[in-house]
Amino acid sequence: MARILGVGIATLDIINEVDNYPPEDSEVRALAQHRRTGGNVVNMLTVLSQFDHQAHFAGVLTEDADGRLIQEKLERQGIDLSHAERLGYGHAPTSYITLNRATGSRSIVHYRDLPEYTVSPFFKIDLAPFDWLHFEGRNCMDTAAMLAWAKKLHPGKPISLEIEKERPFLEQLFPFPDVVFFSRAFAQGRGFSDPEAFLAEVASWVPQAVVVLGWGAEGAYLRDPAADGVCQHIPSRPVASVVDSVGAGDTLIAGVIHARLSAHNWPEAVTFGARLAERKIAQSGFEDLARTEAETEAPLCRLDDLGPADALGVRPIQGIPSIVIVRTDNRIQAFANVCPHNGSPLSRNARRGYLVERNAGRVLRCDVHNAHFDPQSGLCTKGPCAGHPLQPVAIRIAQDRIYLDGDVTAPQIMNGPVSSS
Ligand code: FES
């Protein structure tokens, strides 16, 4: 277990899930709404705390109702707030996120009415006990002073920096970090469509630093000055269905930091981060990301969890948001919980409610556009994907428990496989 200090902002994210992104000047009904903590560093610390690290947040918190909600949630997520600066005025930053279930993409409207975190409270933190320091690339003049201070006092301590978007005086940050995480949006904003060309350019900005560049569905790129500055590509694996891409980049960073703290080399660490990000985008939120591969070998459920005519949604596995296990007429089958119409889960976060009575008997139902599927063959018998099947998942039953039996094949979506973004 390591101690990690993350410096950045904490927000309240209000996420509306829609089945398609609404046109301007229109009204749509959200399929679901979630309120959860956000902010790049907070997302990263949330994931790191799942790996049993001591995750500490340094940033500004408020005492208004949203600010108190953020504090409660962060503490429940295992994040230490003793180094946060608490203000008795201002409103907690909020992000209104529209999440498109069809593609997993998200559009964010952020509101902020709060001073940035500054050097004064940061200088009061005893940095000695921390094993890793991580900074969001924002409020650059103050953050540059924090980076310089940390580097001067603790030259051997790993310091990482995340550059997600353009900020005034960004270059002031570059002399100090050992690791820099750049986003694809930043690289593209600087006119680069080729990640390797971007990394070659970055070598002159941060020659001392290892650079990690997330590139969406293509995976991640790594440039390590100790490896002759050669650019390495870590491809991503196909994800069956992109459920929620909010925080995928933060999860990549958490995975890389965790793997480095666990003594992995840089290619291994970036590969671990990329795998973790794949797991993230295949599920809603950040829960249970640190489960081990051994845990994925655990039984999906017990046989007696299923009634004589029943369908049960079980946990995400191998990039599939969840699996629906169906029992009818003493036959048990499993299908990926991915609708062939547009890749959405048939029902989100649902353990039950898939199997419904209809005139023709029992059917599995997708509640997004009311498609019906035969519970034994998985074939869609009614709805926009009529004639297209759910992807079967091989299972085996042993000692009254149901296990996955082999790899899950990526489901086919009507308009082609859904890829990560
Ligand atoms: S997503 Fe349209 S019917 Fe399932």
Boltz pocket constraint, residues with backbone or C-beta under 6 A from the ligand:
constraints:
  - pocket:
      binder: B
      contacts: [[A, 339], [A, 340], [A, 341], [A, 342], [A, 343], [A, 344], [A, 345], [A, 346], [A, 366], [A, 367], [A, 368], [A, 369], [A, 370], [A, 371], [A, 383], [A, 384], [A, 385]]
      max_distance: 6.0
